[in-house]
Amino acid sequence: MINRRSAVTFMALGTASVLSIMAGAFSANAANKELKIGFVGVTSGPAAAWGTSNVRSMQTRAEWINEMGGVKIGGETYDINIITFDDQKDPKRAIAGMEKMAQEGIHYVVGPNVDDGAAAVRPVAEAKGIIYFPYAFPKPLYVAPASNAILGMIANYQSGPAIYKFLKEKKGVKTIAFVAANESDPLSQREGGVAAAKALGLQVVAEKDTYQNDTRDFTPVLTPVVKLKPDLLVLSGVAPGNAPLLIRAARELGYKGLISTETAHDAKVLQEGAGELADGFISVGGASTPEIASDMMKEFVRRYTKKFGEYNDESNTKVYALDYILETLKANPAAINNVEEFKRTVDTFSAPNPYVKGEGKLKYVGTASFGQKRQIAVPMVVNTYKDGKFETLFVGEVD
């Protein structure tokens, strides 16, 4: 039998042991250096889902890495600290955000999420030695002499032709109409979509119809388009907040054809804004499907959902940027503070892809589109929405 005094001593020793272990773990983590990775992008307004998916993916992954003891780059171990800046989809704020990253000594930034912002920050990134990963499509960002931007997803001029070709061959689509917000991003995406459709021999019946991004009643915009009865209605570059409103308006006007876009979307937003009227909506999805998702991807989804109470399919793509940055730095530790070293590593870089089953690789691509490797390789997953969730329509890839 243990007397009271012995029990107290035992408890004290137990507590001391626990505290010792905790202190050891803390001191080990405290010994790690800090590696700041930035985010500059939109996390408010109609396009908020795009940037929110970025930030949440980065925070979930960084927390996971830090929990495992940090990331070893060269002879040092680093804890990852994600520094975020909401540019509110305003190019001027995007510039201010990138300036903030430079002031904090950050060399690697994810974002911006839209064309104007990505173009606006280019001079700052090049002057301050920052590599950034935009989710924006203008080719001049990635074509020489530009070299600091690396496309973080599949571009519309890569996914658009694949979607139209699939629908032409599998669904008998012959006529196509385009509607876009009167802003540079969606207008540019519409231009690329129209060119791709014509190249495939599709008849473009509408390509000039536009709306203001703050529109909430889309009936006047869509009435003349719906009257043309296109087989496919393309919502070029549509923001997640506007997509359900456009879909609802088209269906309530009696449109029976297919509706698609080349941007990524949030199933919850579609469900809340359009309900069953959004069934059949086609969009670019996250870079994973149940068939190809690895155990690590499943664990990422679990952690993300636990942390934020919900999951966005687009994060299947957004998870990749941080891993690409860290794995490239591991391949060449000299790049920690020297983006020129990072650029030199891009051409030959290869590492196992932890998020897909099989022998998939992390590598840089884009030569076919940009003449140089300025794009991360992620599976091109195209989804269709049904009953509150996305289902895989097909999976492709780009070079």
Helices and strands as residue ranges (DSSP letters): H 4-30, E 33-41, H 48-67, E 71-73, E 76-86, H 91-103, E 108-110, H 115-120, H 122-128, E 131-133, G 139-141, H 156-171, E 175-181, H 184-199, E 203-211, H 219-227, E 232-236, H 243-252, E 258-264, H 267-274, G 275-278, E 282-284, H 295-308, H 315-318, H 320-331, G 333-337, H 339-346, E 350-352, E 361-365, H 367-370, E 375-376, E 380-386, E 389-396
